[in-house]
């Protein structure tokens, strides 16, 4: 997510091409898919960690979904979709941090 944020700022500052930005979003989406699969395959064994696990997994899923919204925003040049994705990304980041902090 940090790379996505840095690339978004670089795109806004016209230091990154749209095609390079799109490639970075696709790469982030693939990374998040892999992370999601790994987390799903390795649930916690302690019952008390289940709520944190669910929150962590939800954050990863939301982050992955936000990458899809970004890609749709790029393809349609829809600023509202890009802003919506930004808000989803912020929420996903907080969910991942909150969920992970309990592990």
NUTOR-587028 format. One record per atom (N, C-alpha, C, O): x, y, z; residue in one letter. Coordinates in Angstrom, 3 decimals. Layout:
+----------+----------+----------+--------+
!       xx !       yy !       zz ! residu !
+----------+----------+----------+--------+
!        X !        Y !        Z !      A !
...
+----------+----------+----------+--------+
END
This chain:
+----------+----------+----------+--------+
!       xx !       yy !       zz ! residu !
+----------+----------+----------+--------+
!    0.827 !   -1.183 !    0.000 !      X !
!    0.000 !    0.000 !    0.000 !      X !
!    0.874 !    1.251 !    0.000 !      X !
!    0.495 !    2.284 !   -0.550 !      X !
!    2.038 !    1.147 !    0.617 !      X !
!    2.930 !    2.302 !    0.641 !      X !
!    3.377 !    2.669 !   -0.772 !      X !
!    3.434 !    3.847 !   -1.126 !      X !
!    3.697 !    1.647 !   -1.580 !      X !
!    4.100 !    1.915 !   -2.966 !      X !
!    2.967 !    2.552 !   -3.755 !      X !
!    3.195 !    3.449 !   -4.567 !      X !
!    1.756 !    2.092 !   -3.518 !      X !
!    0.600 !    2.661 !   -4.215 !      X !
!    0.456 !    4.131 !   -3.850 !      X !
!    0.218 !    4.975 !   -4.714 !      X !
!    0.603 !    4.426 !   -2.574 !      X !
!    0.495 !    5.820 !   -2.126 !      X !
!    1.593 !    6.676 !   -2.761 !      X !
!    1.325 !    7.772 !   -3.254 !      X !
!    2.823 !    6.170 !   -2.746 !      X !
!    3.938 !    6.909 !   -3.345 !      X !
!    3.720 !    7.108 !   -4.842 !      X !
!    3.976 !    8.188 !   -5.373 !      X !
!    3.250 !    6.072 !   -5.516 !      X !
!    3.006 !    6.184 !   -6.957 !      X !
!    1.849 !    7.125 !   -7.261 !      X !
!    1.864 !    7.825 !   -8.273 !      X !
!    0.851 !    7.145 !   -6.391 !      X !
!   -0.267 !    8.071 !   -6.579 !      X !
!    0.226 !    9.511 !   -6.476 !      X !
!   -0.154 !   10.367 !   -7.275 !      X !
!    1.066 !    9.765 !   -5.493 !      X !
!    1.631 !   11.110 !   -5.345 !      X !
!    2.521 !   11.467 !   -6.531 !      X !
!    2.514 !   12.606 !   -6.999 !      X !
!    3.291 !   10.488 !   -7.017 !      X !
!    4.142 !   10.729 !   -8.186 !      X !
!    3.298 !   11.014 !   -9.421 !      X !
!    3.652 !   11.867 !  -10.236 !      X !
!    2.189 !   10.307 !   -9.562 !      X !
!    1.284 !   10.548 !  -10.690 !      X !
!    0.688 !   11.946 !  -10.590 !      X !
!    0.615 !   12.670 !  -11.583 !      X !
!    0.269 !   12.319 !   -9.399 !      X !
!   -0.291 !   13.657 !   -9.205 !      X !
!    0.743 !   14.735 !   -9.504 !      X !
!    0.406 !   15.796 !  -10.029 !      X !
!    1.998 !   14.465 !   -9.171 !      X !
!    3.076 !   15.414 !   -9.431 !      X !
!    3.636 !   15.314 !  -10.834 !      X !
!    4.636 !   15.955 !  -11.156 !      X !
!    2.997 !   14.514 !  -11.667 !      X !
!    3.390 !   14.309 !  -13.064 !      X !
!    4.814 !   13.758 !  -13.193 !      X !
!    5.531 !   14.068 !  -14.145 !      X !
!    5.202 !   12.940 !  -12.225 !      X !
!    6.515 !   12.295 !  -12.247 !      X !
!    6.412 !   10.826 !  -12.644 !      X !
!    7.411 !   10.107 !  -12.665 !      X !
!    5.188 !   10.388 !  -12.959 !      X !
!    4.936 !    8.991 !  -13.302 !      X !
!    3.880 !    8.954 !  -14.392 !      X !
!    2.894 !    9.690 !  -14.342 !      X !
!    4.094 !    8.093 !  -15.376 !      X !
!    3.112 !    7.990 !  -16.459 !      X !
!    1.901 !    7.189 !  -15.986 !      X !
!    1.989 !    6.402 !  -15.043 !      X !
!    0.788 !    7.400 !  -16.649 !      X !
!   -0.438 !    6.694 !  -16.302 !      X !
!   -0.282 !    5.189 !  -16.514 !      X !
!   -0.791 !    4.395 !  -15.723 !      X !
!    0.419 !    4.795 !  -17.579 !      X !
!    0.594 !    3.359 !  -17.837 !      X !
!    1.466 !    2.706 !  -16.765 !      X !
!    1.208 !    1.572 !  -16.364 !      X !
!    2.490 !    3.410 !  -16.303 !      X !
!    3.326 !    2.882 !  -15.225 !      X !
!    2.527 !    2.787 !  -13.934 !      X !
!    2.662 !    1.827 !  -13.176 !      X !
!    1.702 !    3.784 !  -13.695 !      X !
!    0.848 !    3.783 !  -12.510 !      X !
!   -0.118 !    2.603 !  -12.559 !      X !
!   -0.308 !    1.902 !  -11.566 !      X !
!   -0.721 !    2.394 !  -13.718 !      X !
!   -1.659 !    1.279 !  -13.873 !      X !
!   -0.951 !   -0.051 !  -13.617 !      X !
!   -1.506 !   -0.937 !  -12.968 !      X !
!    0.269 !   -0.188 !  -14.124 !      X !
!    1.039 !   -1.412 !  -13.888 !      X !
!    1.300 !   -1.623 !  -12.401 !      X !
!    1.232 !   -2.746 !  -11.903 !      X !
!    1.597 !   -0.535 !  -11.698 !      X !
!    1.857 !   -0.662 !  -10.261 !      X !
!    0.590 !   -1.064 !   -9.506 !      X !
!    0.659 !   -1.791 !   -8.515 !      X !
!   -0.556 !   -0.596 !   -9.971 !      X !
!   -1.827 !   -0.972 !   -9.343 !      X !
!   -2.112 !   -2.455 !   -9.586 !      X !
!   -2.549 !   -3.162 !   -8.678 !      X !
!   -1.866 !   -2.921 !  -10.799 !      X !
!   -2.057 !   -4.342 !  -11.108 !      X !
!   -1.135 !   -5.209 !  -10.254 !      X !
!   -1.540 !   -6.266 !   -9.771 !      X !
!    0.103 !   -4.757 !  -10.071 !      X !
!    1.049 !   -5.495 !   -9.243 !      X !
!    0.582 !   -5.518 !   -7.785 !      X !
!    0.661 !   -6.550 !   -7.119 !      X !
!    0.102 !   -4.391 !   -7.300 !      X !
!   -0.402 !   -4.326 !   -5.922 !      X !
!   -1.600 !   -5.249 !   -5.746 !      X !
!   -1.727 !   -5.928 !   -4.727 !      X !
!   -2.471 !   -5.268 !   -6.739 !      X !
!   -3.655 !   -6.124 !   -6.678 !      X !
!   -3.241 !   -7.597 !   -6.617 !      X !
!   -3.823 !   -8.376 !   -5.862 !      X !
!   -2.244 !   -7.972 !   -7.405 !      X !
!   -1.756 !   -9.354 !   -7.392 !      X !
!   -1.126 !   -9.696 !   -6.040 !      X !
!   -1.331 !  -10.790 !   -5.513 !      X !
!   -0.371 !   -8.770 !   -5.493 !      X !
!    0.250 !   -8.982 !   -4.181 !      X !
!   -0.806 !   -9.148 !   -3.099 !      X !
!   -0.687 !  -10.014 !   -2.232 !      X !
!   -1.834 !   -8.321 !   -3.153 !      X !
!   -2.909 !   -8.415 !   -2.166 !      X !
!   -3.689 !   -9.718 !   -2.302 !      X !
!   -4.125 !  -10.288 !   -1.301 !      X !
!   -3.867 !  -10.189 !   -3.528 !      X !
!   -4.542 !  -11.471 !   -3.749 !      X !
!   -3.737 !  -12.601 !   -3.117 !      X !
!   -4.297 !  -13.482 !   -2.464 !      X !
!   -2.422 !  -12.571 !   -3.316 !      X !
!   -1.551 !  -13.583 !   -2.721 !      X !
!   -1.597 !  -13.514 !   -1.198 !      X !
!   -1.669 !  -14.542 !   -0.525 !      X !
!   -1.556 !  -12.304 !   -0.663 !      X !
!   -1.623 !  -12.133 !    0.794 !      X !
!   -2.951 !  -12.643 !    1.341 !      X !
!   -2.993 !  -13.300 !    2.381 !      X !
!   -4.029 !  -12.336 !    0.635 !      X !
!   -5.355 !  -12.778 !    1.067 !      X !
!   -5.431 !  -14.305 !    1.090 !      X !
!   -5.953 !  -14.889 !    2.039 !      X !
!   -4.914 !  -14.942 !    0.054 !      X !
!   -4.920 !  -16.407 !   -0.006 !      X !
!   -4.098 !  -17.007 !    1.135 !      X !
!   -4.502 !  -17.992 !    1.752 !      X !
!   -2.941 !  -16.402 !    1.408 !      X !
!   -2.085 !  -16.890 !    2.487 !      X !
!   -2.784 !  -16.768 !    3.844 !      X !
!   -2.774 !  -17.703 !    4.644 !      X !
!   -3.382 !  -15.614 !    4.086 !      X !
!   -4.064 !  -15.389 !    5.365 !      X !
!   -5.244 !  -16.349 !    5.518 !      X !
!   -5.471 !  -16.891 !    6.600 !      X !
!   -5.991 !  -16.556 !    4.439 !      X !
!   -7.120 !  -17.495 !    4.506 !      X !
!   -6.648 !  -18.920 !    4.795 !      X !
!   -7.329 !  -19.679 !    5.484 !      X !
!   -5.488 !  -19.273 !    4.267 !      X !
!   -4.965 !  -20.626 !    4.451 !      X !
!   -4.333 !  -20.831 !    5.831 !      X !
!   -4.045 !  -21.962 !    6.222 !      X !
!   -4.120 !  -19.746 !    6.559 !      X !
!   -3.454 !  -19.834 !    7.858 !      X !
!   -4.234 !  -19.104 !    8.952 !      X !
!   -3.744 !  -18.124 !    9.514 !      X !
!   -5.438 !  -19.573 !    9.254 !      X !
!   -6.224 !  -18.917 !   10.306 !      X !
!   -5.577 !  -19.145 !   11.674 !      X !
!   -4.800 !  -20.083 !   11.852 !      X !
!   -5.901 !  -18.292 !   12.623 !      X !
!   -5.317 !  -18.460 !   13.961 !      X !
!   -5.847 !  -19.723 !   14.641 !      X !
!   -6.970 !  -20.163 !   14.394 !      X !
!   -5.017 !  -20.281 !   15.489 !      X !
!   -5.437 !  -21.474 !   16.231 !      X !
!   -6.066 !  -21.102 !   17.569 !      X !
!   -6.790 !  -21.904 !   18.160 !      X !
!   -5.795 !  -19.901 !   18.043 !      X !
!   -6.384 !  -19.443 !   19.301 !      X !
!   -7.683 !  -18.700 !   19.015 !      X !
!   -7.725 !  -17.792 !   18.186 !      X !
!   -8.724 !  -19.093 !   19.702 !      X !
!  -10.051 !  -18.502 !   19.490 !      X !
!  -10.061 !  -16.992 !   19.722 !      X !
!  -10.764 !  -16.257 !   19.029 !      X !
!   -9.285 !  -16.538 !   20.693 !      X !
!   -9.296 !  -15.105 !   21.022 !      X !
!   -8.737 !  -14.236 !   19.888 !      X !
!   -8.978 !  -13.029 !   19.863 !      X !
!   -8.005 !  -14.830 !   18.964 !      X !
!   -7.441 !  -14.076 !   17.842 !      X !
!   -8.383 !  -14.002 !   16.640 !      X !
!   -8.107 !  -13.274 !   15.687 !      X !
!   -9.478 !  -14.735 !   16.672 !      X !
!  -10.393 !  -14.774 !   15.531 !      X !
!  -10.934 !  -13.399 !   15.141 !      X !
!  -10.940 !  -13.088 !   13.950 !      X !
!  -11.388 !  -12.559 !   16.071 !      X !
!  -11.878 !  -11.232 !   15.653 !      X !
!  -10.795 !  -10.388 !   14.970 !      X !
!  -11.069 !   -9.704 !   13.983 !      X !
!   -9.578 !  -10.437 !   15.491 !      X !
!   -8.473 !   -9.690 !   14.874 !      X !
!   -8.158 !  -10.245 !   13.491 !      X !
!   -7.889 !   -9.497 !   12.551 !      X !
!   -8.197 !  -11.557 !   13.384 !      X !
!   -7.956 !  -12.217 !   12.099 !      X !
!   -8.993 !  -11.776 !   11.068 !      X !
!   -8.651 !  -11.456 !    9.930 !      X !
!  -10.256 !  -11.762 !   11.476 !      X !
!  -11.324 !  -11.356 !   10.562 !      X !
!  -11.146 !   -9.903 !   10.122 !      X !
!  -11.358 !   -9.573 !    8.955 !      X !
!  -10.761 !   -9.044 !   11.050 !      X !
!  -10.540 !   -7.634 !   10.732 !      X !
!   -9.353 !   -7.478 !    9.781 !      X !
!   -9.415 !   -6.708 !    8.822 !      X !
!   -8.285 !   -8.208 !   10.050 !      X !
!   -7.092 !   -8.186 !    9.203 !      X !
!   -7.436 !   -8.655 !    7.795 !      X !
!   -7.057 !   -8.019 !    6.811 !      X !
!   -8.155 !   -9.767 !    7.703 !      X !
!   -8.557 !  -10.311 !    6.408 !      X !
!   -9.487 !   -9.347 !    5.672 !      X !
!   -9.362 !   -9.171 !    4.461 !      X !
!  -10.408 !   -8.729 !    6.389 !      X !
!  -11.318 !   -7.752 !    5.771 !      X !
!  -10.546 !   -6.556 !    5.232 !      X !
!  -10.886 !   -6.025 !    4.175 !      X !
!   -9.516 !   -6.131 !    5.942 !      X !
!   -8.692 !   -5.018 !    5.476 !      X !
!   -7.956 !   -5.353 !    4.196 !      X !
!   -7.878 !   -4.530 !    3.284 !      X !
!   -7.415 !   -6.561 !    4.124 !      X !
!   -6.728 !   -6.994 !    2.902 !      X !
!   -7.717 !   -7.050 !    1.740 !      X !
!   -7.414 !   -6.589 !    0.640 !      X !
!   -8.887 !   -7.610 !    1.983 !      X !
!   -9.907 !   -7.705 !    0.928 !      X !
!  -10.347 !   -6.324 !    0.455 !      X !
!  -10.519 !   -6.097 !   -0.742 !      X !
!  -10.527 !   -5.411 !    1.393 !      X !
!  -10.927 !   -4.052 !    1.032 !      X !
!   -9.833 !   -3.358 !    0.226 !      X !
!  -10.122 !   -2.649 !   -0.739 !      X !
!   -8.588 !   -3.561 !    0.619 !      X !
!   -7.470 !   -2.974 !   -0.126 !      X !
!   -7.441 !   -3.513 !   -1.555 !      X !
!   -7.236 !   -2.765 !   -2.511 !      X !
!   -7.647 !   -4.821 !   -1.683 !      X !
!   -7.672 !   -5.432 !   -3.016 !      X !
!   -8.823 !   -4.867 !   -3.844 !      X !
!   -8.655 !   -4.556 !   -5.023 !      X !
!   -9.981 !   -4.737 !   -3.224 !      X !
!  -11.138 !   -4.163 !   -3.923 !      X !
!  -10.879 !   -2.718 !   -4.335 !      X !
!  -11.300 !   -2.287 !   -5.409 !      X !
!  -10.185 !   -1.975 !   -3.479 !      X !
!   -9.904 !   -0.574 !   -3.817 !      X !
!   -8.996 !   -0.475 !   -5.035 !      X !
!   -9.099 !    0.477 !   -5.808 !      X !
!   -8.107 !   -1.451 !   -5.213 !      X !
!   -7.253 !   -1.454 !   -6.407 !      X !
!   -8.112 !   -1.635 !   -7.663 !      X !
!   -7.834 !   -1.035 !   -8.701 !      X !
!   -9.148 !   -2.457 !   -7.562 !      X !
!  -10.074 !   -2.630 !   -8.683 !      X !
!  -10.812 !   -1.347 !   -9.002 !      X !
!  -11.034 !   -1.022 !  -10.169 !      X !
!  -11.195 !   -0.613 !   -7.960 !      X !
!  -11.875 !    0.671 !   -8.171 !      X !
!  -10.926 !    1.662 !   -8.833 !      X !
!  -11.336 !    2.427 !   -9.706 !      X !
!   -9.659 !    1.651 !   -8.421 !      X !
!   -8.662 !    2.532 !   -9.047 !      X !
!   -8.543 !    2.210 !  -10.531 !      X !
!   -8.538 !    3.110 !  -11.372 !      X !
!   -8.447 !    0.926 !  -10.845 !      X !
!   -8.323 !    0.534 !  -12.254 !      X !
!   -9.535 !    0.973 !  -13.063 !      X !
!   -9.390 !    1.420 !  -14.201 !      X !
!  -10.720 !    0.853 !  -12.492 !      X !
!  -11.929 !    1.322 !  -13.185 !      X !
!  -11.896 !    2.833 !  -13.348 !      X !
!  -12.305 !    3.362 !  -14.382 !      X !
!  -11.409 !    3.526 !  -12.327 !      X !
!  -11.302 !    4.980 !  -12.404 !      X !
!  -10.324 !    5.421 !  -13.472 !      X !
!  -10.553 !    6.416 !  -14.160 !      X !
!   -9.224 !    4.678 !  -13.615 !      X !
!   -8.240 !    4.997 !  -14.648 !      X !
!   -8.830 !    4.766 !  -16.029 !      X !
!   -8.690 !    5.604 !  -16.920 !      X !
!   -9.491 !    3.627 !  -16.206 !      X !
!  -10.006 !    3.295 !  -17.536 !      X !
!  -11.133 !    4.216 !  -17.964 !      X !
!  -11.334 !    4.437 !  -19.158 !      X !
!  -11.873 !    4.758 !  -16.999 !      X !
!  -12.977 !    5.652 !  -17.362 !      X !
!  -12.633 !    7.117 !  -17.092 !      X !
!  -13.447 !    8.008 !  -17.336 !      X !
!  -11.426 !    7.356 !  -16.587 !      X !
!  -10.993 !    8.701 !  -16.196 !      X !
!  -12.023 !    9.360 !  -15.297 !      X !
!  -12.408 !   10.512 !  -15.496 !      X !
!  -12.454 !    8.608 !  -14.313 !      X !
!  -13.474 !    9.079 !  -13.379 !      X !
!  -12.822 !    9.509 !  -12.062 !      X !
!  -12.453 !    8.664 !  -11.246 !      X !
!  -12.682 !   10.812 !  -11.857 !      X !
!  -12.091 !   11.269 !  -10.595 !      X !
!  -12.867 !   10.788 !   -9.370 !      X !
!  -12.267 !   10.503 !   -8.333 !      X !
!  -14.193 !   10.694 !   -9.479 !      X !
!  -14.972 !   10.257 !   -8.314 !      X !
!  -14.621 !    8.822 !   -7.924 !      X !
!  -14.588 !    8.498 !   -6.737 !      X !
!  -14.358 !    7.960 !   -8.907 !      X !
!  -13.960 !    6.584 !   -8.594 !      X !
!  -12.571 !    6.560 !   -7.961 !      X !
!  -12.308 !    5.770 !   -7.054 !      X !
!  -11.690 !    7.425 !   -8.442 !      X !
!  -10.354 !    7.471 !   -7.859 !      X !
!  -10.404 !    7.966 !   -6.417 !      X !
!   -9.702 !    7.438 !   -5.554 !      X !
!  -11.231 !    8.978 !   -6.154 !      X !
!  -11.371 !    9.463 !   -4.779 !      X !
!  -12.027 !    8.409 !   -3.893 !      X !
!  -11.645 !    8.249 !   -2.734 !      X !
!  -13.002 !    7.695 !   -4.425 !      X !
!  -13.643 !    6.621 !   -3.657 !      X !
!  -12.625 !    5.541 !   -3.322 !      X !
!  -12.618 !    5.014 !   -2.209 !      X !
!  -11.775 !    5.212 !   -4.273 !      X !
!  -10.739 !    4.207 !   -4.042 !      X !
!   -9.753 !    4.686 !   -2.980 !      X !
!   -9.281 !    3.900 !   -2.160 !      X !
!   -9.451 !    5.967 !   -3.004 !      X !
!   -8.541 !    6.521 !   -2.003 !      X !
!   -9.117 !    6.347 !   -0.597 !      X !
!   -8.406 !    5.954 !    0.328 !      X !
!  -10.387 !    6.637 !   -0.446 !      X !
!  -11.030 !    6.474 !    0.860 !      X !
!  -11.080 !    5.002 !    1.268 !      X !
!  -10.878 !    4.672 !    2.436 !      X !
!  -11.351 !    4.119 !    0.302 !      X !
!  -11.350 !    2.684 !    0.590 !      X !
!   -9.960 !    2.255 !    1.045 !      X !
!   -9.816 !    1.469 !    1.981 !      X !
!   -8.941 !    2.780 !    0.372 !      X !
!   -7.562 !    2.449 !    0.726 !      X !
!   -7.211 !    2.888 !    2.134 !      X !
!   -6.540 !    2.161 !    2.866 !      X !
!   -7.661 !    4.074 !    2.517 !      X !
!   -7.411 !    4.561 !    3.876 !      X !
!   -8.081 !    3.649 !    4.902 !      X !
!   -7.485 !    3.294 !    5.918 !      X !
!   -9.318 !    3.281 !    4.621 !      X !
!  -10.049 !    2.407 !    5.536 !      X !
!   -9.394 !    1.030 !    5.600 !      X !
!   -9.274 !    0.445 !    6.676 !      X !
!   -8.974 !    0.519 !    4.455 !      X !
!   -8.318 !   -0.792 !    4.412 !      X !
!   -7.024 !   -0.765 !    5.212 !      X !
!   -6.731 !   -1.692 !    5.967 !      X !
!   -6.258 !    0.296 !    5.042 !      X !
!   -5.000 !    0.416 !    5.769 !      X !
!   -5.244 !    0.383 !    7.275 !      X !
!   -4.520 !   -0.294 !    8.005 !      X !
!   -6.240 !    1.096 !    7.735 !      X !
!   -6.540 !    1.132 !    9.165 !      X !
!   -7.011 !   -0.231 !    9.665 !      X !
!   -6.641 !   -0.649 !   10.762 !      X !
!   -7.825 !   -0.928 !    8.868 !      X !
!   -8.298 !   -2.255 !    9.277 !      X !
!   -7.141 !   -3.240 !    9.370 !      X !
!   -7.073 !   -4.037 !   10.305 !      X !
!   -6.231 !   -3.187 !    8.400 !      X !
!   -5.082 !   -4.098 !    8.419 !      X !
!   -4.208 !   -3.805 !    9.638 !      X !
!   -3.774 !   -4.725 !   10.331 !      X !
!   -3.954 !   -2.533 !    9.895 !      X !
!   -3.128 !   -2.157 !   11.049 !      X !
!   -3.789 !   -2.601 !   12.349 !      X !
!   -3.141 !   -3.200 !   13.207 !      X !
!   -5.081 !   -2.306 !   12.491 !      X !
!   -5.796 !   -2.680 !   13.714 !      X !
!   -5.839 !   -4.192 !   13.906 !      X !
!   -5.602 !   -4.695 !   15.004 !      X !
!   -6.143 !   -4.909 !   12.831 !      X !
!   -6.209 !   -6.364 !   12.930 !      X !
!   -4.857 !   -6.980 !   13.227 !      X !
!   -4.756 !   -7.892 !   14.048 !      X !
!   -3.818 !   -6.492 !   12.566 !      X !
!   -2.477 !   -7.053 !   12.734 !      X !
!   -1.903 !   -6.739 !   14.112 !      X !
!   -1.129 !   -7.525 !   14.658 !      X !
!   -2.278 !   -5.603 !   14.668 !      X !
!   -1.708 !   -5.194 !   15.961 !      X !
!   -2.052 !   -6.165 !   17.086 !      X !
!   -1.374 !   -6.182 !   18.113 !      X !
!   -3.085 !   -6.964 !   16.910 !      X !
!   -3.476 !   -7.912 !   17.953 !      X !
!   -2.793 !   -9.268 !   17.813 !      X !
!   -2.955 !  -10.135 !   18.672 !      X !
!   -2.030 !   -9.456 !   16.738 !      X !
!   -1.302 !  -10.718 !   16.569 !      X !
!   -0.015 !  -10.586 !   17.289 !      X !
!    0.786 !  -11.520 !   17.298 !      X !
+----------+----------+----------+--------+
END
